[in-house]
């Protein structure tokens, strides 16, 4: 049952409903369906982006695993290089000490030789006390010469070994620095990939959530429009069925006749003397208090008076059919 509602204070004498007509509801439903279709297409497109992003995420995660594995391998390599570096530094220290000792011995030997002078063969022969002493002196000179050559060789070897160790140490230091720099670059790349992944995931969730909220609202609006249309169509069907067996002809008086077409009465009040609804309309013809008073009704409301008085007031409002637009159900049923 639909209630009559006043549009403005000085407008129509009987309240007119602000509710939309069936054609307006159908138009709104069509617009809403188009909107729902567009939103569904947008959500479908977003699903495609989600799938694409999922593939990108998997790729980034694979690269992340590779980077972590490479970082782990670099840590192992770096630890090995560090051990080798420590070993080489120890070797270099030993060689440097050995080289310093060899240089010291060689220097002492050279100084001694310089101070004593190198004896020639004639001096050795003349100063020898016998053949045995001569052999001893010759062997001593030969051993001294051999020892001196060994010292020179040891010194050269120690110097070469120290130089080689220093070169290896420099190479290990460079390798250590390179591994550290590569590890730092990989760590930065990993941080960047993680940030990109998190950003894309957050943006995706926000976009999907917003689209879903709008789609849900549009679907709810469509369901409400369809419900309203179904109610109006049911009322129209009921009124049309009643119209087939009831005469439209106005019959004045308290005999039970109606001063406006019965389908309108049936739609408005069901033929009952109803108390006021939320808009204040009451009685058999659903007349609001201001309209009731304006057209000569007594008392505060229509439902408090007899049917005869309600018939009289409704007759004046109907005005031979000229006032049909004052009833909402006349619009719905198409009765003019």
Secondary structure as GFF3:
##gff-version 3
##sequence-region A 1 336
A	DSSP	alpha_helix	22	116	.	.	.	ID=ss1
A	DSSP	alpha_helix	121	127	.	.	.	ID=ss2
A	DSSP	alpha_helix	131	243	.	.	.	ID=ss3
A	DSSP	alpha_helix	262	268	.	.	.	ID=ss4
A	DSSP	alpha_helix	289	294	.	.	.	ID=ss5
A	DSSP	three_ten_helix	302	304	.	.	.	ID=ss6
A	DSSP	alpha_helix	307	318	.	.	.	ID=ss7
A	DSSP	three_ten_helix	319	321	.	.	.	ID=ss8
A	DSSP	three_ten_helix	324	326	.	.	.	ID=ss9
A	DSSP	alpha_helix	328	333	.	.	.	ID=ss10
###
